[in-house]
């Protein structure tokens, strides 16, 4: 993997988390990790670019349960 980006959005489409590192995972917080997100369904978008120039986009949802 040459490039990686993961974005997490709330139900209103607001970006609540962004990472460009495979080791930086979402921990269920928002606003620079100062606010815990409520139990809900969130949308993720992941974009990967390989060292060969191939691009892959993944979209799905994740349910946050506390």
CHARMM internal coordinates of N, CA and C (Angstrom, degrees):
IC EDIT
DIST 1 N 1 CA 1.4523
DIST 1 CA 1 C 1.5225
ANGL 1 N 1 CA 1 C 108.81
DIST 1 C 2 N 1.3267
ANGL 1 CA 1 C 2 N 115.33
DIHE 1 N 1 CA 1 C 2 N 122.79
DIST 2 N 2 CA 1.4599
ANGL 1 C 2 N 2 CA 120.37
DIHE 1 CA 1 C 2 N 2 CA 179.53
DIST 2 CA 2 C 1.5279
ANGL 2 N 2 CA 2 C 111.53
DIHE 1 C 2 N 2 CA 2 C -92.68
DIST 2 C 3 N 1.3398
ANGL 2 CA 2 C 3 N 116.63
DIHE 2 N 2 CA 2 C 3 N -36.79
DIST 3 N 3 CA 1.4634
ANGL 2 C 3 N 3 CA 121.70
DIHE 2 CA 2 C 3 N 3 CA 179.31
DIST 3 CA 3 C 1.5262
ANGL 3 N 3 CA 3 C 109.00
DIHE 2 C 3 N 3 CA 3 C -137.28
DIST 3 C 4 N 1.3144
ANGL 3 CA 3 C 4 N 115.46
DIHE 3 N 3 CA 3 C 4 N 144.94
DIST 4 N 4 CA 1.4597
ANGL 3 C 4 N 4 CA 121.47
DIHE 3 CA 3 C 4 N 4 CA -178.76
DIST 4 CA 4 C 1.5203
ANGL 4 N 4 CA 4 C 108.49
DIHE 3 C 4 N 4 CA 4 C -145.28
DIST 4 C 5 N 1.3268
ANGL 4 CA 4 C 5 N 115.87
DIHE 4 N 4 CA 4 C 5 N 137.23
DIST 5 N 5 CA 1.4573
ANGL 4 C 5 N 5 CA 120.42
DIHE 4 CA 4 C 5 N 5 CA 174.23
DIST 5 CA 5 C 1.5265
ANGL 5 N 5 CA 5 C 108.69
DIHE 4 C 5 N 5 CA 5 C -147.07
DIST 5 C 6 N 1.3351
ANGL 5 CA 5 C 6 N 115.77
DIHE 5 N 5 CA 5 C 6 N 131.16
DIST 6 N 6 CA 1.4625
ANGL 5 C 6 N 6 CA 121.29
DIHE 5 CA 5 C 6 N 6 CA 176.25
DIST 6 CA 6 C 1.5219
ANGL 6 N 6 CA 6 C 108.32
DIHE 5 C 6 N 6 CA 6 C -125.47
DIST 6 C 7 N 1.3279
ANGL 6 CA 6 C 7 N 115.67
DIHE 6 N 6 CA 6 C 7 N 130.95
DIST 7 N 7 CA 1.4555
ANGL 6 C 7 N 7 CA 122.41
DIHE 6 CA 6 C 7 N 7 CA 177.00
DIST 7 CA 7 C 1.5211
ANGL 7 N 7 CA 7 C 108.97
DIHE 6 C 7 N 7 CA 7 C -122.91
DIST 7 C 8 N 1.3314
ANGL 7 CA 7 C 8 N 116.22
DIHE 7 N 7 CA 7 C 8 N 139.82
DIST 8 N 8 CA 1.4605
ANGL 7 C 8 N 8 CA 122.39
DIHE 7 CA 7 C 8 N 8 CA 176.03
DIST 8 CA 8 C 1.5257
ANGL 8 N 8 CA 8 C 107.43
DIHE 7 C 8 N 8 CA 8 C -118.53
DIST 8 C 9 N 1.3445
ANGL 8 CA 8 C 9 N 116.03
DIHE 8 N 8 CA 8 C 9 N 131.77
DIST 9 N 9 CA 1.4548
ANGL 8 C 9 N 9 CA 122.07
DIHE 8 CA 8 C 9 N 9 CA -178.35
DIST 9 CA 9 C 1.5314
ANGL 9 N 9 CA 9 C 109.79
DIHE 8 C 9 N 9 CA 9 C -121.71
DIST 9 C 10 N 1.3429
ANGL 9 CA 9 C 10 N 116.27
DIHE 9 N 9 CA 9 C 10 N 148.39
DIST 10 N 10 CA 1.4548
ANGL 9 C 10 N 10 CA 119.42
DIHE 9 CA 9 C 10 N 10 CA 174.09
DIST 10 CA 10 C 1.5279
ANGL 10 N 10 CA 10 C 109.31
DIHE 9 C 10 N 10 CA 10 C -84.54
DIST 10 C 11 N 1.3075
ANGL 10 CA 10 C 11 N 116.74
DIHE 10 N 10 CA 10 C 11 N -177.31
DIST 11 N 11 CA 1.4676
ANGL 10 C 11 N 11 CA 120.67
DIHE 10 CA 10 C 11 N 11 CA -175.35
DIST 11 CA 11 C 1.5221
ANGL 11 N 11 CA 11 C 113.65
DIHE 10 C 11 N 11 CA 11 C -66.45
DIST 11 C 12 N 1.3294
ANGL 11 CA 11 C 12 N 117.75
DIHE 11 N 11 CA 11 C 12 N -16.85
DIST 12 N 12 CA 1.4627
ANGL 11 C 12 N 12 CA 121.72
DIHE 11 CA 11 C 12 N 12 CA 178.54
DIST 12 CA 12 C 1.5252
ANGL 12 N 12 CA 12 C 111.76
DIHE 11 C 12 N 12 CA 12 C -96.55
DIST 12 C 13 N 1.3224
ANGL 12 CA 12 C 13 N 116.67
DIHE 12 N 12 CA 12 C 13 N 3.83
DIST 13 N 13 CA 1.4561
ANGL 12 C 13 N 13 CA 120.95
DIHE 12 CA 12 C 13 N 13 CA 177.39
DIST 13 CA 13 C 1.5135
ANGL 13 N 13 CA 13 C 114.67
DIHE 12 C 13 N 13 CA 13 C 86.67
DIST 13 C 14 N 1.3260
ANGL 13 CA 13 C 14 N 117.09
DIHE 13 N 13 CA 13 C 14 N 7.30
DIST 14 N 14 CA 1.4603
ANGL 13 C 14 N 14 CA 120.29
DIHE 13 CA 13 C 14 N 14 CA 178.89
DIST 14 CA 14 C 1.5297
ANGL 14 N 14 CA 14 C 110.10
DIHE 13 C 14 N 14 CA 14 C -77.83
DIST 14 C 15 N 1.3087
ANGL 14 CA 14 C 15 N 116.56
DIHE 14 N 14 CA 14 C 15 N 131.45
DIST 15 N 15 CA 1.4544
ANGL 14 C 15 N 15 CA 121.47
DIHE 14 CA 14 C 15 N 15 CA 177.31
DIST 15 CA 15 C 1.5245
ANGL 15 N 15 CA 15 C 108.81
DIHE 14 C 15 N 15 CA 15 C -70.85
DIST 15 C 16 N 1.3402
ANGL 15 CA 15 C 16 N 116.73
DIHE 15 N 15 CA 15 C 16 N 122.09
DIST 16 N 16 CA 1.4581
ANGL 15 C 16 N 16 CA 119.61
DIHE 15 CA 15 C 16 N 16 CA -179.40
DIST 16 CA 16 C 1.5210
ANGL 16 N 16 CA 16 C 113.04
DIHE 15 C 16 N 16 CA 16 C -113.66
DIST 16 C 17 N 1.3383
ANGL 16 CA 16 C 17 N 116.87
DIHE 16 N 16 CA 16 C 17 N -13.98
DIST 17 N 17 CA 1.4645
ANGL 16 C 17 N 17 CA 119.80
DIHE 16 CA 16 C 17 N 17 CA 178.57
DIST 17 CA 17 C 1.5175
ANGL 17 N 17 CA 17 C 109.61
DIHE 16 C 17 N 17 CA 17 C -155.17
DIST 17 C 18 N 1.3283
ANGL 17 CA 17 C 18 N 115.84
DIHE 17 N 17 CA 17 C 18 N 139.85
DIST 18 N 18 CA 1.4686
ANGL 17 C 18 N 18 CA 121.55
DIHE 17 CA 17 C 18 N 18 CA 175.54
DIST 18 CA 18 C 1.5175
ANGL 18 N 18 CA 18 C 108.56
DIHE 17 C 18 N 18 CA 18 C -139.63
DIST 18 C 19 N 1.3287
ANGL 18 CA 18 C 19 N 115.83
DIHE 18 N 18 CA 18 C 19 N 137.44
DIST 19 N 19 CA 1.4616
ANGL 18 C 19 N 19 CA 121.23
DIHE 18 CA 18 C 19 N 19 CA 177.72
DIST 19 CA 19 C 1.5147
ANGL 19 N 19 CA 19 C 109.45
DIHE 18 C 19 N 19 CA 19 C -140.22
DIST 19 C 20 N 1.3242
ANGL 19 CA 19 C 20 N 115.44
DIHE 19 N 19 CA 19 C 20 N 142.82
DIST 20 N 20 CA 1.4532
ANGL 19 C 20 N 20 CA 120.93
DIHE 19 CA 19 C 20 N 20 CA 174.13
DIST 20 CA 20 C 1.5222
ANGL 20 N 20 CA 20 C 110.17
DIHE 19 C 20 N 20 CA 20 C -121.00
DIST 20 C 21 N 1.3265
ANGL 20 CA 20 C 21 N 115.69
DIHE 20 N 20 CA 20 C 21 N 20.70
DIST 21 N 21 CA 1.4595
ANGL 20 C 21 N 21 CA 121.87
DIHE 20 CA 20 C 21 N 21 CA 179.87
DIST 21 CA 21 C 1.5245
ANGL 21 N 21 CA 21 C 109.29
DIHE 20 C 21 N 21 CA 21 C -129.70
DIST 21 C 22 N 1.3105
ANGL 21 CA 21 C 22 N 116.57
DIHE 21 N 21 CA 21 C 22 N 135.31
DIST 22 N 22 CA 1.4659
ANGL 21 C 22 N 22 CA 120.67
DIHE 21 CA 21 C 22 N 22 CA 178.35
DIST 22 CA 22 C 1.5253
ANGL 22 N 22 CA 22 C 112.44
DIHE 21 C 22 N 22 CA 22 C -64.45
DIST 22 C 23 N 1.3223
ANGL 22 CA 22 C 23 N 117.57
DIHE 22 N 22 CA 22 C 23 N -21.10
DIST 23 N 23 CA 1.4637
ANGL 22 C 23 N 23 CA 120.57
DIHE 22 CA 22 C 23 N 23 CA -177.29
DIST 23 CA 23 C 1.5239
ANGL 23 N 23 CA 23 C 113.07
DIHE 22 C 23 N 23 CA 23 C -95.60
DIST 23 C 24 N 1.3353
ANGL 23 CA 23 C 24 N 118.26
DIHE 23 N 23 CA 23 C 24 N -6.43
DIST 24 N 24 CA 1.4646
ANGL 23 C 24 N 24 CA 121.93
DIHE 23 CA 23 C 24 N 24 CA 179.49
DIST 24 CA 24 C 1.5183
ANGL 24 N 24 CA 24 C 108.48
DIHE 23 C 24 N 24 CA 24 C -96.90
DIST 24 C 25 N 1.3120
ANGL 24 CA 24 C 25 N 117.01
DIHE 24 N 24 CA 24 C 25 N 97.85
DIST 25 N 25 CA 1.4645
ANGL 24 C 25 N 25 CA 122.85
DIHE 24 CA 24 C 25 N 25 CA -175.22
DIST 25 CA 25 C 1.5196
ANGL 25 N 25 CA 25 C 111.36
DIHE 24 C 25 N 25 CA 25 C -97.99
DIST 25 C 26 N 1.3339
ANGL 25 CA 25 C 26 N 115.84
DIHE 25 N 25 CA 25 C 26 N 153.66
DIST 26 N 26 CA 1.4597
ANGL 25 C 26 N 26 CA 121.55
DIHE 25 CA 25 C 26 N 26 CA 177.29
DIST 26 CA 26 C 1.5162
ANGL 26 N 26 CA 26 C 109.28
DIHE 25 C 26 N 26 CA 26 C -74.16
DIST 26 C 27 N 1.3216
ANGL 26 CA 26 C 27 N 117.07
DIHE 26 N 26 CA 26 C 27 N 131.19
DIST 27 N 27 CA 1.4602
ANGL 26 C 27 N 27 CA 121.83
DIHE 26 CA 26 C 27 N 27 CA -178.76
DIST 27 CA 27 C 1.5276
ANGL 27 N 27 CA 27 C 113.03
DIHE 26 C 27 N 27 CA 27 C -109.96
DIST 27 C 28 N 1.3275
ANGL 27 CA 27 C 28 N 117.54
DIHE 27 N 27 CA 27 C 28 N 17.42
DIST 28 N 28 CA 1.4602
ANGL 27 C 28 N 28 CA 121.21
DIHE 27 CA 27 C 28 N 28 CA 177.39
DIST 28 CA 28 C 1.5148
ANGL 28 N 28 CA 28 C 113.61
DIHE 27 C 28 N 28 CA 28 C 83.93
DIST 28 C 29 N 1.3284
ANGL 28 CA 28 C 29 N 116.70
DIHE 28 N 28 CA 28 C 29 N 19.75
DIST 29 N 29 CA 1.4628
ANGL 28 C 29 N 29 CA 120.66
DIHE 28 CA 28 C 29 N 29 CA 178.40
DIST 29 CA 29 C 1.5223
ANGL 29 N 29 CA 29 C 109.93
DIHE 28 C 29 N 29 CA 29 C -117.08
DIST 29 C 30 N 1.3308
ANGL 29 CA 29 C 30 N 115.09
DIHE 29 N 29 CA 29 C 30 N 167.12
DIST 30 N 30 CA 1.4569
ANGL 29 C 30 N 30 CA 121.81
DIHE 29 CA 29 C 30 N 30 CA 179.04
DIST 30 CA 30 C 1.5181
ANGL 30 N 30 CA 30 C 109.14
DIHE 29 C 30 N 30 CA 30 C -136.72
DIST 30 C 31 N 1.3117
ANGL 30 CA 30 C 31 N 115.59
DIHE 30 N 30 CA 30 C 31 N 173.89
DIST 31 N 31 CA 1.4674
ANGL 30 C 31 N 31 CA 123.03
DIHE 30 CA 30 C 31 N 31 CA 176.14
DIST 31 CA 31 C 1.5170
ANGL 31 N 31 CA 31 C 111.56
DIHE 30 C 31 N 31 CA 31 C 53.07
DIST 31 C 32 N 1.3110
ANGL 31 CA 31 C 32 N 114.28
DIHE 31 N 31 CA 31 C 32 N 61.77
DIST 32 N 32 CA 1.4645
ANGL 31 C 32 N 32 CA 122.46
DIHE 31 CA 31 C 32 N 32 CA 177.73
DIST 32 CA 32 C 1.5302
ANGL 32 N 32 CA 32 C 112.06
DIHE 31 C 32 N 32 CA 32 C 60.36
DIST 32 C 33 N 1.3357
ANGL 32 CA 32 C 33 N 114.94
DIHE 32 N 32 CA 32 C 33 N 37.46
DIST 33 N 33 CA 1.4651
ANGL 32 C 33 N 33 CA 123.14
DIHE 32 CA 32 C 33 N 33 CA 175.98
DIST 33 CA 33 C 1.5243
ANGL 33 N 33 CA 33 C 113.70
DIHE 32 C 33 N 33 CA 33 C 64.47
DIST 33 C 34 N 1.3221
ANGL 33 CA 33 C 34 N 116.70
DIHE 33 N 33 CA 33 C 34 N 29.16
DIST 34 N 34 CA 1.4630
ANGL 33 C 34 N 34 CA 120.52
DIHE 33 CA 33 C 34 N 34 CA 179.38
DIST 34 CA 34 C 1.5251
ANGL 34 N 34 CA 34 C 112.61
DIHE 33 C 34 N 34 CA 34 C -104.27
DIST 34 C 35 N 1.3296
ANGL 34 CA 34 C 35 N 117.48
DIHE 34 N 34 CA 34 C 35 N -16.65
DIST 35 N 35 CA 1.4584
ANGL 34 C 35 N 35 CA 121.83
DIHE 34 CA 34 C 35 N 35 CA -176.55
DIST 35 CA 35 C 1.5161
ANGL 35 N 35 CA 35 C 109.87
DIHE 34 C 35 N 35 CA 35 C -126.77
DIST 35 C 36 N 1.3419
ANGL 35 CA 35 C 36 N 116.82
DIHE 35 N 35 CA 35 C 36 N 129.09
DIST 36 N 36 CA 1.4605
ANGL 35 C 36 N 36 CA 119.71
DIHE 35 CA 35 C 36 N 36 CA 176.26
DIST 36 CA 36 C 1.5217
ANGL 36 N 36 CA 36 C 109.12
DIHE 35 C 36 N 36 CA 36 C -77.43
DIST 36 C 37 N 1.3102
ANGL 36 CA 36 C 37 N 115.99
DIHE 36 N 36 CA 36 C 37 N 134.86
DIST 37 N 37 CA 1.4611
ANGL 36 C 37 N 37 CA 121.24
DIHE 36 CA 36 C 37 N 37 CA 178.57
DIST 37 CA 37 C 1.5192
ANGL 37 N 37 CA 37 C 109.36
DIHE 36 C 37 N 37 CA 37 C -76.46
DIST 37 C 38 N 1.3148
ANGL 37 CA 37 C 38 N 115.25
DIHE 37 N 37 CA 37 C 38 N 150.70
DIST 38 N 38 CA 1.4578
ANGL 37 C 38 N 38 CA 119.65
DIHE 37 CA 37 C 38 N 38 CA 178.01
DIST 38 CA 38 C 1.5234
ANGL 38 N 38 CA 38 C 110.62
DIHE 37 C 38 N 38 CA 38 C -77.24
DIST 38 C 39 N 1.2890
ANGL 38 CA 38 C 39 N 115.19
DIHE 38 N 38 CA 38 C 39 N 160.75
DIST 39 N 39 CA 1.4659
ANGL 38 C 39 N 39 CA 121.20
DIHE 38 CA 38 C 39 N 39 CA 176.34
DIST 39 CA 39 C 1.5181
ANGL 39 N 39 CA 39 C 107.56
DIHE 38 C 39 N 39 CA 39 C -63.69
DIST 39 C 40 N 1.3239
ANGL 39 CA 39 C 40 N 117.01
DIHE 39 N 39 CA 39 C 40 N 120.62
DIST 40 N 40 CA 1.4648
ANGL 39 C 40 N 40 CA 121.04
DIHE 39 CA 39 C 40 N 40 CA -174.04
DIST 40 CA 40 C 1.5267
ANGL 40 N 40 CA 40 C 109.16
DIHE 39 C 40 N 40 CA 40 C -172.17
DIST 40 C 41 N 1.3108
ANGL 40 CA 40 C 41 N 116.24
DIHE 40 N 40 CA 40 C 41 N -178.22
DIST 41 N 41 CA 1.4606
ANGL 40 C 41 N 41 CA 122.70
DIHE 40 CA 40 C 41 N 41 CA 174.80
DIST 41 CA 41 C 1.5275
ANGL 41 N 41 CA 41 C 107.72
DIHE 40 C 41 N 41 CA 41 C -102.98
DIST 41 C 42 N 1.3250
ANGL 41 CA 41 C 42 N 116.51
DIHE 41 N 41 CA 41 C 42 N 132.92
DIST 42 N 42 CA 1.4591
ANGL 41 C 42 N 42 CA 122.94
DIHE 41 CA 41 C 42 N 42 CA -178.19
DIST 42 CA 42 C 1.5213
ANGL 42 N 42 CA 42 C 109.31
DIHE 41 C 42 N 42 CA 42 C -123.37
DIST 42 C 43 N 1.3139
ANGL 42 CA 42 C 43 N 116.21
DIHE 42 N 42 CA 42 C 43 N 151.41
DIST 43 N 43 CA 1.4635
ANGL 42 C 43 N 43 CA 122.45
DIHE 42 CA 42 C 43 N 43 CA -179.68
DIST 43 CA 43 C 1.5201
ANGL 43 N 43 CA 43 C 108.60
DIHE 42 C 43 N 43 CA 43 C -100.56
DIST 43 C 44 N 1.3355
ANGL 43 CA 43 C 44 N 116.09
DIHE 43 N 43 CA 43 C 44 N 135.18
DIST 44 N 44 CA 1.4565
ANGL 43 C 44 N 44 CA 120.01
DIHE 43 CA 43 C 44 N 44 CA 174.02
DIST 44 CA 44 C 1.5211
ANGL 44 N 44 CA 44 C 109.82
DIHE 43 C 44 N 44 CA 44 C -115.08
DIST 44 C 45 N 1.3152
ANGL 44 CA 44 C 45 N 115.33
DIHE 44 N 44 CA 44 C 45 N 147.27
DIST 45 N 45 CA 1.4644
ANGL 44 C 45 N 45 CA 122.87
DIHE 44 CA 44 C 45 N 45 CA 173.09
DIST 45 CA 45 C 1.5188
ANGL 45 N 45 CA 45 C 106.28
DIHE 44 C 45 N 45 CA 45 C -131.29
DIST 45 C 46 N 1.3148
ANGL 45 CA 45 C 46 N 115.57
DIHE 45 N 45 CA 45 C 46 N 123.81
DIST 46 N 46 CA 1.4590
ANGL 45 C 46 N 46 CA 121.22
DIHE 45 CA 45 C 46 N 46 CA 179.87
DIST 46 CA 46 C 1.5220
ANGL 46 N 46 CA 46 C 108.49
DIHE 45 C 46 N 46 CA 46 C -120.79
DIST 46 C 47 N 1.3140
ANGL 46 CA 46 C 47 N 115.49
DIHE 46 N 46 CA 46 C 47 N 130.93
DIST 47 N 47 CA 1.4654
ANGL 46 C 47 N 47 CA 121.46
DIHE 46 CA 46 C 47 N 47 CA 177.65
DIST 47 CA 47 C 1.5272
ANGL 47 N 47 CA 47 C 107.81
DIHE 46 C 47 N 47 CA 47 C -121.39
DIST 47 C 48 N 1.3319
ANGL 47 CA 47 C 48 N 115.14
DIHE 47 N 47 CA 47 C 48 N 127.19
DIST 48 N 48 CA 1.4658
ANGL 47 C 48 N 48 CA 121.89
DIHE 47 CA 47 C 48 N 48 CA -178.80
DIST 48 CA 48 C 1.5231
ANGL 48 N 48 CA 48 C 108.66
DIHE 47 C 48 N 48 CA 48 C -125.26
DIST 48 C 49 N 1.3167
ANGL 48 CA 48 C 49 N 115.79
DIHE 48 N 48 CA 48 C 49 N 138.11
DIST 49 N 49 CA 1.4631
ANGL 48 C 49 N 49 CA 121.51
DIHE 48 CA 48 C 49 N 49 CA 172.63
DIST 49 CA 49 C 1.5167
ANGL 49 N 49 CA 49 C 107.34
DIHE 48 C 49 N 49 CA 49 C -124.57
DIST 49 C 50 N 1.3378
ANGL 49 CA 49 C 50 N 115.79
DIHE 49 N 49 CA 49 C 50 N 128.03
DIST 50 N 50 CA 1.4584
ANGL 49 C 50 N 50 CA 120.36
DIHE 49 CA 49 C 50 N 50 CA -177.79
DIST 50 CA 50 C 1.5247
ANGL 50 N 50 CA 50 C 110.68
DIHE 49 C 50 N 50 CA 50 C -85.05
DIST 50 C 51 N 1.3042
ANGL 50 CA 50 C 51 N 115.78
DIHE 50 N 50 CA 50 C 51 N 170.05
DIST 51 N 51 CA 1.4662
ANGL 50 C 51 N 51 CA 120.71
DIHE 50 CA 50 C 51 N 51 CA 177.32
DIST 51 CA 51 C 1.5236
ANGL 51 N 51 CA 51 C 111.38
DIHE 50 C 51 N 51 CA 51 C -67.97
DIST 51 C 52 N 1.3304
ANGL 51 CA 51 C 52 N 116.45
DIHE 51 N 51 CA 51 C 52 N -13.38
DIST 52 N 52 CA 1.4695
ANGL 51 C 52 N 52 CA 121.83
DIHE 51 CA 51 C 52 N 52 CA 178.51
DIST 52 CA 52 C 1.5263
ANGL 52 N 52 CA 52 C 112.02
DIHE 51 C 52 N 52 CA 52 C -93.59
DIST 52 C 53 N 1.3414
ANGL 52 CA 52 C 53 N 117.48
DIHE 52 N 52 CA 52 C 53 N 2.17
DIST 53 N 53 CA 1.4574
ANGL 52 C 53 N 53 CA 121.63
DIHE 52 CA 52 C 53 N 53 CA 178.16
DIST 53 CA 53 C 1.5089
ANGL 53 N 53 CA 53 C 115.18
DIHE 52 C 53 N 53 CA 53 C 88.96
DIST 53 C 54 N 1.3273
ANGL 53 CA 53 C 54 N 117.98
DIHE 53 N 53 CA 53 C 54 N 1.52
DIST 54 N 54 CA 1.4640
ANGL 53 C 54 N 54 CA 121.16
DIHE 53 CA 53 C 54 N 54 CA 178.26
DIST 54 CA 54 C 1.5309
ANGL 54 N 54 CA 54 C 109.41
DIHE 53 C 54 N 54 CA 54 C -77.84
DIST 54 C 55 N 1.3229
ANGL 54 CA 54 C 55 N 116.19
DIHE 54 N 54 CA 54 C 55 N 139.52
DIST 55 N 55 CA 1.4591
ANGL 54 C 55 N 55 CA 121.27
DIHE 54 CA 54 C 55 N 55 CA 178.57
DIST 55 CA 55 C 1.5192
ANGL 55 N 55 CA 55 C 109.91
DIHE 54 C 55 N 55 CA 55 C -114.49
DIST 55 C 56 N 1.3183
ANGL 55 CA 55 C 56 N 115.55
DIHE 55 N 55 CA 55 C 56 N 140.62
DIST 56 N 56 CA 1.4621
ANGL 55 C 56 N 56 CA 122.13
DIHE 55 CA 55 C 56 N 56 CA 178.29
DIST 56 CA 56 C 1.5229
ANGL 56 N 56 CA 56 C 108.58
DIHE 55 C 56 N 56 CA 56 C -133.01
DIST 56 C 57 N 1.3271
ANGL 56 CA 56 C 57 N 116.89
DIHE 56 N 56 CA 56 C 57 N 135.35
DIST 57 N 57 CA 1.4564
ANGL 56 C 57 N 57 CA 123.36
DIHE 56 CA 56 C 57 N 57 CA 177.38
DIST 57 CA 57 C 1.5247
ANGL 57 N 57 CA 57 C 108.64
DIHE 56 C 57 N 57 CA 57 C -119.87
DIST 57 C 58 N 1.3095
ANGL 57 CA 57 C 58 N 115.64
DIHE 57 N 57 CA 57 C 58 N 134.63
DIST 58 N 58 CA 1.4597
ANGL 57 C 58 N 58 CA 122.23
DIHE 57 CA 57 C 58 N 58 CA 178.69
DIST 58 CA 58 C 1.5167
ANGL 58 N 58 CA 58 C 108.22
DIHE 57 C 58 N 58 CA 58 C -126.54
DIST 58 C 59 N 1.3266
ANGL 58 CA 58 C 59 N 117.29
DIHE 58 N 58 CA 58 C 59 N 134.11
DIST 59 N 59 CA 1.4480
ANGL 58 C 59 N 59 CA 123.36
DIHE 58 CA 58 C 59 N 59 CA 177.81
DIST 59 CA 59 C 1.5184
ANGL 59 N 59 CA 59 C 107.87
DIHE 58 C 59 N 59 CA 59 C -132.26
DIST 59 C 60 N 1.3270
ANGL 59 CA 59 C 60 N 116.18
DIHE 59 N 59 CA 59 C 60 N 136.87
DIST 60 N 60 CA 1.4522
ANGL 59 C 60 N 60 CA 120.39
DIHE 59 CA 59 C 60 N 60 CA 178.78
DIST 60 CA 60 C 1.5068
ANGL 60 N 60 CA 60 C 110.12
DIHE 59 C 60 N 60 CA 60 C -168.05
DIST 60 C 61 N 1.3154
ANGL 60 CA 60 C 61 N 115.75
DIHE 60 N 60 CA 60 C 61 N -166.55
DIST 61 N 61 CA 1.4651
ANGL 60 C 61 N 61 CA 118.56
DIHE 60 CA 60 C 61 N 61 CA 178.19
DIST 61 CA 61 C 1.5171
ANGL 61 N 61 CA 61 C 109.92
DIHE 60 C 61 N 61 CA 61 C -132.54
DIST 61 C 62 N 1.3092
ANGL 61 CA 61 C 62 N 112.85
DIHE 61 N 61 CA 61 C 62 N 158.06
DIST 62 N 62 CA 1.4504
ANGL 61 C 62 N 62 CA 121.58
DIHE 61 CA 61 C 62 N 62 CA 178.38
DIST 62 CA 62 C 1.5205
ANGL 62 N 62 CA 62 C 107.52
DIHE 61 C 62 N 62 CA 62 C -135.27
DIST 62 C 63 N 1.3237
ANGL 62 CA 62 C 63 N 116.80
DIHE 62 N 62 CA 62 C 63 N 137.75
DIST 63 N 63 CA 1.4546
ANGL 62 C 63 N 63 CA 121.74
DIHE 62 CA 62 C 63 N 63 CA 179.50
DIST 63 CA 63 C 1.5192
ANGL 63 N 63 CA 63 C 108.85
DIHE 62 C 63 N 63 CA 63 C -99.77
DIST 63 C 64 N 1.3134
ANGL 63 CA 63 C 64 N 116.22
DIHE 63 N 63 CA 63 C 64 N 122.46
DIST 64 N 64 CA 1.4549
ANGL 63 C 64 N 64 CA 121.57
DIHE 63 CA 63 C 64 N 64 CA 178.15
DIST 64 CA 64 C 1.5233
ANGL 64 N 64 CA 64 C 108.16
DIHE 63 C 64 N 64 CA 64 C -91.03
DIST 64 C 65 N 1.3226
ANGL 64 CA 64 C 65 N 115.77
DIHE 64 N 64 CA 64 C 65 N 120.61
DIST 65 N 65 CA 1.4619
ANGL 64 C 65 N 65 CA 122.60
DIHE 64 CA 64 C 65 N 65 CA 179.94
DIST 65 CA 65 C 1.5143
ANGL 65 N 65 CA 65 C 107.92
DIHE 64 C 65 N 65 CA 65 C -119.13
DIST 65 C 66 N 1.2828
ANGL 65 CA 65 C 66 N 117.84
DIHE 65 N 65 CA 65 C 66 N 129.06
DIST 66 N 66 CA 1.4704
ANGL 65 C 66 N 66 CA 122.07
DIHE 65 CA 65 C 66 N 66 CA 179.53
DIST 66 CA 66 C 1.5108
ANGL 66 N 66 CA 66 C 109.90
DIHE 65 C 66 N 66 CA 66 C -107.96
END
COOR INIT
IC SEED 1 N 1 CA 1 C
IC BUILD
